[in-house]
Amino acid sequence: MSQSRREFIRGAMAAAVTAGLSVVGESEVRGAETEEAVGQKSGGEAAPPTPRTRIGVSTYSFWHFRRDRVEVADCIDRAAAMGFDGVEILHRQMSGESNAELQALKHRAFVNGLDLMGFSIHQGFLSPDAAVRQKNVAHTLHCIELAHEMGIPAMRLNTGTWGTSKSFDALMANKGIEPPVAGHTDEEAFGWVIEAIEKCLPRAEECGVCLALENHWGLARTAKGMLRIINAAKSPWLRALLDTGNFLEDMYEQMEMVAPRVAMVHAKTYFGGGEWYSLDIDYARVAKILRGAGFRGYISLEFEGKEDAATGVPKSLEVLRKAFG
């Protein structure tokens, strides 16, 4: 504060005393003198505000493939009522793909004040059959265009699994580990997956849809496998999607490895016990890891507990708000 301003304040105090008015305390005057310094760095540069972490919810949180499908539009309404910032759409949960249906979902989110921030699809490139891989490339390209039409900037990508497990439940019981198809190896399969993803990247860039490779079993079951694929592609349009519930060994160490490449986070919670398993995840620690890596993207809740979503999802949001601020 300039000298002239100090003199003005002191003069005003003196005038108030003369007029018999109440006088501001000396401490308040000192506060006024230092007011301009609040929130400043040395040298007078204003400190940047801490960004608020945005938290969305996957429509999967309201439907676990275990019962009748819950409409995506209903999930959007429920997410807004619960206080989320955005919604991630599970492709398999959609009732249709016509342009009218896509635009209706976009409009539904907008009038509810929500972002459609993620699109989660199912595809896989982990097959020795080139025709199967190409079919999945075509499906991925189609889904990129769906995301673009809905204004969604990020899409979940998988490597796929070998398919040698008897069922998904069996795969989960074995912690996502399964043997390769007879006569083939994981090492060979990395080449297939990288080649298939590279075929999708030009369209992703044209549509402005970031492909986010998730640690969703297969070759991306570990941070090392995820990073091998992402680094090989050498494209800013392929990043990582961290699922907090899918690193089953050395959880936090693996999170630290991928954190600098993360575009979005799937945050698992398990109120009522998990559908397949439950993990005790320290979200304050997860938040610290992500902040340390400069992450500013969306946290997308994937509630995977057996408790009714009407209570389990809001409780999960409270956990994430507390941890991420």
C-alpha positions as CSV (number, residue, x, y, z in Angstrom):
1,M,0.0,0.0,0.0
2,S,1.3,3.5,-0.9
3,Q,2.2,6.1,1.8
4,S,-0.6,8.4,0.6
5,R,-3.1,5.6,1.2
6,R,-1.8,5.1,4.8
7,E,-2.1,8.8,5.5
8,F,-5.7,8.8,4.1
9,I,-6.7,5.9,6.4
10,R,-5.1,7.6,9.5
11,G,-6.7,10.9,8.5
12,A,-10.1,9.2,8.3
13,M,-9.6,7.7,11.7
14,A,-8.8,11.1,13.2
15,A,-11.8,12.7,11.5
16,A,-14.1,9.9,12.9
17,V,-12.8,10.5,16.5
18,T,-13.5,14.3,16.1
19,A,-17.0,13.6,14.8
20,G,-17.7,11.2,17.8
21,L,-18.0,8.2,15.5
22,S,-16.8,4.6,16.3
23,V,-13.2,4.1,15.2
24,V,-11.8,1.1,13.3
25,G,-9.3,-0.9,15.5
26,E,-5.6,-0.6,14.8
27,S,-5.5,-4.3,13.9
28,E,-8.1,-3.7,11.2
29,V,-6.0,-0.8,9.8
30,R,-3.0,-3.1,9.7
31,G,-5.1,-5.7,8.0
32,A,-6.2,-3.1,5.4
33,E,-2.5,-2.2,4.8
34,T,-1.6,-5.8,4.1
35,E,-4.8,-6.7,2.1
36,E,-3.0,-6.3,-1.2
37,A,-0.3,-8.7,-0.2
38,V,-2.7,-11.6,0.4
39,G,-2.4,-14.3,-2.2
40,Q,0.8,-12.9,-3.7
41,K,4.1,-14.5,-4.3
42,S,7.4,-12.7,-3.7
43,G,7.9,-10.1,-6.4
44,G,4.2,-9.2,-6.5
45,E,3.1,-12.0,-8.8
46,A,-0.4,-13.3,-8.0
47,A,-0.5,-16.9,-6.8
48,P,-2.5,-19.2,-9.2
49,P,-5.7,-20.6,-7.6
50,T,-5.7,-24.3,-6.8
51,P,-8.0,-26.0,-9.5
52,R,-11.0,-27.9,-8.2
53,T,-10.8,-31.6,-9.1
54,R,-13.8,-32.5,-11.2
55,I,-15.5,-35.8,-10.3
56,G,-17.8,-37.6,-12.7
57,V,-19.5,-41.0,-12.5
58,S,-19.6,-43.8,-15.0
59,T,-23.1,-45.0,-15.9
60,Y,-21.7,-48.5,-15.1
61,S,-21.9,-47.4,-11.4
62,F,-25.7,-47.8,-11.7
63,W,-25.6,-51.1,-13.6
64,H,-23.1,-53.9,-13.2
65,F,-24.3,-56.2,-16.0
66,R,-26.0,-58.1,-13.1
67,R,-29.7,-57.0,-13.6
68,D,-31.9,-55.1,-16.0
69,R,-30.1,-52.4,-17.9
70,V,-30.4,-48.9,-16.5
71,E,-31.0,-46.2,-19.2
72,V,-28.1,-43.8,-19.8
73,A,-30.5,-40.9,-19.7
74,D,-31.7,-41.9,-16.2
75,C,-28.1,-42.2,-15.1
76,I,-27.5,-38.6,-16.2
77,D,-30.4,-37.3,-14.2
78,R,-29.3,-39.2,-11.1
79,A,-25.7,-38.0,-11.5
80,A,-26.9,-34.4,-11.6
81,A,-29.1,-34.9,-8.5
82,M,-26.2,-36.4,-6.6
83,G,-23.9,-33.5,-7.3
84,F,-21.4,-34.9,-9.9
85,D,-19.6,-32.7,-12.4
86,G,-19.8,-35.1,-15.3
87,V,-20.9,-38.5,-16.7
88,E,-18.9,-41.2,-18.5
89,I,-21.1,-43.3,-20.8
90,L,-20.7,-47.1,-21.0
91,H,-21.2,-48.0,-24.6
92,R,-22.8,-51.3,-23.9
93,Q,-25.4,-49.5,-21.8
94,M,-26.7,-47.4,-24.6
95,S,-30.1,-48.3,-26.0
96,G,-29.3,-46.9,-29.5
97,E,-26.8,-45.0,-31.7
98,S,-28.9,-42.9,-34.0
99,N,-27.9,-39.3,-34.3
100,A,-31.2,-38.3,-32.6
101,E,-30.3,-40.5,-29.6
102,L,-26.8,-39.3,-29.4
103,Q,-27.8,-35.6,-29.5
104,A,-30.5,-36.3,-26.9
105,L,-27.9,-37.6,-24.5
106,K,-25.7,-34.6,-25.2
107,H,-28.6,-32.2,-24.6
108,R,-29.7,-34.1,-21.4
109,A,-26.2,-33.6,-19.9
110,F,-26.1,-30.0,-20.9
111,V,-29.4,-29.0,-19.3
112,N,-28.4,-30.8,-16.2
113,G,-25.1,-28.8,-16.0
114,L,-22.9,-31.9,-16.6
115,D,-20.0,-32.7,-18.9
116,L,-20.1,-35.9,-21.0
117,M,-16.4,-36.4,-20.4
118,G,-15.7,-40.1,-21.1
119,F,-16.9,-43.0,-23.3
120,S,-16.1,-46.5,-22.2
121,I,-16.1,-49.1,-24.9
122,H,-15.3,-52.8,-25.1
123,Q,-12.9,-54.0,-27.8
124,G,-9.8,-56.1,-27.9
125,F,-6.8,-56.5,-30.1
126,L,-5.3,-59.5,-28.3
127,S,-5.9,-62.2,-31.0
128,P,-3.6,-64.1,-33.4
129,D,-6.3,-63.8,-36.0
130,A,-5.7,-60.6,-38.1
131,A,-9.4,-60.5,-39.2
132,V,-10.5,-60.4,-35.6
133,R,-8.1,-57.6,-34.8
134,Q,-9.3,-55.7,-37.9
135,K,-12.9,-56.1,-36.8
136,N,-12.1,-54.6,-33.5
137,V,-10.2,-51.7,-35.2
138,A,-13.4,-51.0,-37.2
139,H,-15.4,-51.1,-34.0
140,T,-13.0,-48.7,-32.3
141,L,-13.1,-46.2,-35.2
142,H,-16.9,-46.3,-35.1
143,C,-16.9,-45.6,-31.4
144,I,-14.5,-42.7,-31.9
145,E,-17.1,-41.2,-34.2
146,L,-19.9,-41.8,-31.7
147,A,-17.8,-40.0,-29.0
148,H,-17.2,-37.1,-31.4
149,E,-20.9,-36.7,-32.1
150,M,-21.7,-36.6,-28.4
151,G,-18.8,-34.1,-27.8
152,I,-16.9,-36.5,-25.6
153,P,-13.2,-35.8,-25.5
154,A,-11.8,-39.1,-24.2
155,M,-12.5,-42.8,-24.8
156,R,-11.4,-45.9,-22.8
157,L,-9.4,-48.4,-24.8
158,N,-8.4,-52.0,-23.8
159,T,-5.8,-54.3,-25.1
160,G,-8.3,-57.2,-24.8
161,T,-7.6,-60.5,-23.1
162,W,-6.5,-63.9,-24.5
163,G,-9.9,-65.4,-23.9
164,T,-8.4,-68.6,-22.4
165,S,-10.4,-68.1,-19.2
166,K,-13.7,-69.9,-18.9
167,S,-15.5,-66.7,-18.0
168,F,-14.9,-63.2,-16.7
169,D,-15.7,-64.4,-13.2
170,A,-12.9,-67.0,-13.6
171,L,-10.5,-64.3,-14.9
172,M,-11.3,-62.2,-11.9
173,A,-10.8,-65.1,-9.5
174,N,-7.3,-65.5,-11.1
175,K,-6.6,-61.8,-10.6
176,G,-6.7,-61.1,-14.4
177,I,-3.9,-63.6,-15.2
178,E,-4.5,-66.0,-18.0
179,P,-2.3,-68.1,-20.3
180,P,-1.8,-67.1,-24.0
181,V,-3.5,-69.0,-26.8
182,A,-1.5,-72.2,-27.5
183,G,1.4,-71.5,-29.8
184,H,1.6,-67.8,-29.1
185,T,3.2,-65.5,-26.5
186,D,2.6,-62.1,-24.8
187,E,5.7,-60.8,-26.5
188,E,4.3,-61.5,-29.9
189,A,0.9,-60.0,-28.9
190,F,2.4,-56.6,-28.0
191,G,3.1,-56.1,-31.7
192,W,-0.5,-56.9,-32.6
193,V,-1.9,-54.5,-30.1
194,I,0.4,-51.6,-30.9
195,E,-0.2,-52.0,-34.6
196,A,-4.0,-52.0,-34.1
197,I,-3.9,-48.9,-31.9
198,E,-1.8,-47.1,-34.4
199,K,-4.5,-47.7,-37.0
200,C,-7.0,-45.9,-34.8
201,L,-4.9,-42.8,-33.8
202,P,-5.2,-40.8,-37.0
203,R,-9.0,-40.9,-36.7
204,A,-8.8,-40.1,-33.0
205,E,-6.8,-37.0,-33.8
206,E,-9.2,-35.9,-36.5
207,C,-12.2,-36.2,-34.2
208,G,-10.4,-34.7,-31.1
209,V,-11.0,-37.9,-29.0
210,C,-8.1,-38.9,-26.8
211,L,-7.7,-42.7,-26.5
212,A,-7.1,-43.7,-22.9
213,L,-5.5,-47.1,-22.5
214,E,-6.8,-48.7,-19.2
215,N,-5.1,-51.2,-17.0
216,H,-8.1,-53.5,-17.8
217,W,-6.3,-56.9,-17.8
218,G,-4.6,-58.4,-20.8
219,L,-1.3,-56.8,-21.7
220,A,-2.2,-53.7,-19.8
221,R,-2.7,-55.5,-16.5
222,T,0.6,-53.9,-15.2
223,A,2.0,-50.4,-15.4
224,K,5.0,-51.8,-17.3
225,G,2.7,-53.3,-20.0
226,M,0.6,-50.1,-20.3
227,L,3.7,-47.9,-20.7
228,R,5.3,-50.2,-23.3
229,I,2.2,-49.7,-25.5
230,I,1.8,-46.0,-24.9
231,N,5.5,-45.3,-25.5
232,A,5.6,-47.3,-28.7
233,A,2.7,-45.4,-30.2
234,K,4.5,-42.0,-29.7
235,S,1.3,-40.0,-30.0
236,P,-0.2,-37.4,-27.7
237,W,-3.6,-38.9,-28.6
238,L,-2.8,-42.1,-26.7
239,R,-2.6,-41.7,-22.9
240,A,-3.3,-43.8,-19.8
241,L,-6.6,-44.4,-18.0
242,L,-5.7,-45.4,-14.4
243,D,-8.2,-47.8,-12.9
244,T,-7.5,-47.7,-9.1
245,G,-9.0,-51.2,-8.7
246,N,-7.1,-53.0,-11.4
247,F,-3.5,-53.0,-10.1
248,L,-3.7,-56.0,-7.8
249,E,0.0,-56.1,-6.8
250,D,2.1,-53.1,-5.6
251,M,-0.9,-50.9,-6.2
252,Y,0.6,-47.5,-5.3
253,E,4.0,-48.1,-6.9
254,Q,2.3,-49.0,-10.2
255,M,0.1,-45.9,-10.0
256,E,3.2,-43.7,-9.5
257,M,4.7,-45.3,-12.7
258,V,1.7,-44.4,-14.9
259,A,0.7,-41.1,-13.2
260,P,2.6,-38.8,-15.6
261,R,0.7,-40.3,-18.6
262,V,-2.8,-40.4,-17.1
263,A,-5.6,-38.6,-19.0
264,M,-8.4,-39.8,-16.7
265,V,-9.0,-41.9,-13.6
266,H,-11.5,-44.7,-12.9
267,A,-12.0,-44.6,-9.1
268,K,-13.3,-47.9,-7.7
269,T,-15.4,-48.1,-4.5
270,Y,-16.9,-51.2,-3.0
271,F,-19.7,-50.3,-0.5
272,G,-21.6,-53.5,0.4
273,G,-18.7,-55.7,-0.8
274,G,-17.3,-55.8,-4.3
275,E,-19.1,-57.6,-7.2
276,W,-15.9,-59.6,-7.8
277,Y,-13.5,-58.5,-5.0
278,S,-12.9,-55.5,-2.7
279,L,-9.8,-53.4,-2.2
280,D,-8.9,-51.0,0.6
281,I,-7.8,-48.0,-1.5
282,D,-6.3,-45.0,0.3
283,Y,-7.7,-42.2,-1.8
284,A,-5.8,-39.5,0.0
285,R,-2.6,-41.3,-1.1
286,V,-3.9,-41.7,-4.7
287,A,-4.7,-38.0,-4.8
288,K,-1.2,-37.1,-3.6
289,I,0.4,-39.3,-6.3
290,L,-1.7,-37.7,-9.0
291,R,-1.1,-34.1,-7.8
292,G,2.6,-34.8,-7.7
293,A,2.4,-35.8,-11.4
294,G,0.5,-32.7,-12.3
295,F,-2.7,-34.5,-13.1
296,R,-5.7,-32.1,-13.6
297,G,-8.2,-34.4,-15.4
298,Y,-11.4,-36.0,-14.4
299,I,-11.9,-38.6,-11.7
300,S,-14.7,-40.9,-12.9
301,L,-16.3,-43.0,-10.2
302,E,-16.9,-46.7,-11.0
303,F,-18.9,-47.9,-8.0
304,E,-18.6,-51.6,-8.0
305,G,-20.2,-52.5,-4.6
306,K,-23.3,-54.6,-4.0
307,E,-25.0,-51.8,-2.0
308,D,-27.8,-50.1,-3.8
309,A,-26.5,-47.4,-6.1
310,A,-28.9,-44.9,-4.6
311,T,-26.8,-44.9,-1.4
312,G,-23.5,-46.4,-2.5
313,V,-22.8,-43.9,-5.2
314,P,-23.4,-40.7,-3.1
315,K,-21.3,-42.2,-0.3
316,S,-18.5,-42.9,-2.9
317,L,-18.7,-39.3,-4.1
318,E,-18.2,-38.1,-0.5
319,V,-15.1,-40.2,-0.2
320,L,-13.7,-38.8,-3.4
321,R,-14.5,-35.2,-2.6
322,K,-12.8,-35.5,0.7
323,A,-9.7,-37.1,-0.8
324,F,-9.4,-34.9,-3.9
325,G,-10.8,-31.6,-2.5
